[in-house]
Each structure stands twice: as structure tokens, then as C-alpha cells.
Amino acid sequence: MHKTITQVKATDDYKLVLLFGNNETRIFDVNPLLKWGRFAELQDINIFKKVSVCFDTIQWENGLDLDPEYLYKKSKQT
């Protein structure tokens, strides 16, 4: 089943609280990605916190996004 994200909230410790279309809330830790390529831009907490839902996934203002299936698989249920 295709995963969709309906809400996202960024925390001060570089984690994302994600609400999926099935009403499941999960936590995704972005910290391991912050050293790679364009993800390094997200080390600025002000940029990191400007994440939003775009279509069925999340996106930052710089256009960086993550696949909802990846986010689901790599996140932890709350």
C-alpha cells in the first residue's frame, strides 16, 4: 500500500514527527543524513523547521524531499 504523509512537525533535535494517511504517527531521525550533500543545508535549524507536506510526502523550501515509503520504513512508531 502506498504511504502518504498528511502532517509533519520538525523538532529541535532534528527529528520529524510524521502523521501518515493511516493515522499512524512515527518519528524519523534526520541526524544521520545531515552530513550528506544538500541535507547539510538542513543543519541550520531555521531551514530544517521550514518543512511542510507537499502532495503525499514532505519537502523543504530548498526543494529537498524524501520518499514517504523510505520515511515510513526508517521511522519509529510512537
For each residue, the residues with C-beta under 8 A, 3 or more apart:
1:
2: 56 68 69
3: 20 21 56 68 69 71 72
4: 20 21 56 57 68
5: 8 18 19 20 21 53 56 57 58 68 71
6: 19 20 21 53
7: 18 19 53
8: 5 16 17 18 19 51 52 53 58
9: 16 17
10: 14 15 16 17 48 49 50 51
11: 14 15 16 17
12: 45
13: 31
14: 10 11 29 30 31 34 42 45 48
15: 10 11 27 28 29 30 31
16: 8 9 10 11 27 28 30 51 58 71 75
17: 8 9 10 11 25 26 27 78
18: 5 7 8 25 26 27 28 58 71 75
19: 5 6 7 8 23 24 25
20: 3 4 5 6 23 24 25 26 68 72
21: 3 4 5 6 56
22:
23: 19 20
24: 19 20 77
25: 17 18 19 20 77 78
26: 17 18 20 71 72 75 76 77 78
27: 15 16 17 18 75 76 78
28: 15 16 18 71 74 75 76
29: 14 15 32 75
30: 14 15 16 33 34 39 42 48
31: 13 14 15 34
32: 29 35
33: 30 36 39 42
34: 14 30 31 39 40 42 43
35: 32 39 40
36: 33 39 40
37: 40
38: 41 62 64
39: 30 33 34 35 36 42 64
40: 34 35 36 37 43
41: 38 44 47 60 62 64
42: 14 30 33 34 39 47 48 60 64
43: 34 40 48
44: 41 47 48
45: 12 14 48 49
46: 49 50
47: 41 42 44 50 60 61 62
48: 10 14 30 42 43 44 45 51 60
49: 10 45 46
50: 10 46 47 60 61
51: 8 10 16 48 58 59 60
52: 8 58 59 60
53: 5 6 7 8 57 58 59
54: 57 58 59 65
55:
56: 2 3 4 5 21 68
57: 4 5 53 54 65 66 67 68 71
58: 5 8 16 18 51 52 53 54 65 66 68 71
59: 51 52 53 54 63 64 65
60: 41 42 47 48 50 51 52 63 64 65
61: 47 50
62: 38 41 47
63: 59 60
64: 38 39 41 42 59 60
65: 54 57 58 59 60
66: 57 58 70 71
67: 57 70 71
68: 2 3 4 5 20 56 57 58 71 72
69: 2 3 72 73
70: 66 67 73 74
71: 3 5 16 18 26 28 57 58 66 67 68 74 75
72: 3 20 26 68 69 75
73: 69 70
74: 28 70 71
75: 16 18 26 27 28 29 71 72
76: 26 27 28
77: 24 25 26
78: 17 25 26 27
